[in-house]
Amino acid sequence: MGLIDQKLFLFLNGLHADWLDPIMVSITEMWPWIPLYFFWIFLLFKHYGKRGWWVLLGVALVVLCSDQLSAHVCKPVFHRLRPCFNPELEGLVYLPKGLPGGRFGFVSSHAANTFAIAAFLTPVLRKAWCWIGWVLYSWAFISSYSRIYVGVHYPGDIFCGAVIGILIGLIFWKLLELFFKNYLDRRAKLDTPK
């Protein structure tokens, strides 16, 4: 997979344009997405009311878990150099943003975090808004692809990060569903006057 991953990376990283550079550099950051995050929070509270706080806690736990696993378990264990630090690719990697902080890139924390959020929030919100999955997964894909564009991740880093993120998101969604059913719904029935 290493050689195929490198070739695919060089192909995708080579698809750059001067006008697209500032857009992709912005996309790879967190701050341009802040209005979208507030929109999702609005949707959560619109659909769940006070229970939205529990869903927000779920999102925080999903991100914490995916970020810790990708950044503090996978990267130190696998020690796979980012493409921009790979001596075999010296002079071949396009870096519109410059060098990143960390030397290791497997798995992509961006991919793990964004796909974890998408996998968690899609089933949580799809009953109210059937289109939400398209928005969430498009955001995760674009944000993750930007990491290849700026030269800091191989496609394999992105793919494996996405798989980890999706699994974490789905596990936490199931836990939230069980929590709502077995705790909050039962408590609401007990608190209802007869």
Sequence and secondary structure as in RCSB ss.txt:
>XXXX:A:sequence
MGLIDQKLFLFLNGLHADWLDPIMVSITEMWPWIPLYFFWIFLLFKHYGKRGWWVLLGVALVVLCSDQLSAHVCK
PVFHRLRPCFNPELEGLVYLPKGLPGGRFGFVSSHAANTFAIAAFLTPVLRKAWCWIGWVLYSWAFISSYSRIYV
GVHYPGDIFCGAVIGILIGLIFWKLLELFFKNYLDRRAKLDTPK
>XXXX:A:secstr
 HHHHHHHHHHHHT   TTTHHHHHHHTSSGGGHHHHHHHHHHHHHHHGGGHHHHHHHHHHHHHHHHHHIIIIIH
HHH  B GGG GGGTTT   TT   S SB SS HHHHHHHHHHHHHHHHHTTT TTHHHHHHHHHHHHHHHHHHT
TS  HHHHHHHHHHHHHHHHHHHHHHHHHIIIIIHHHHHHHS  
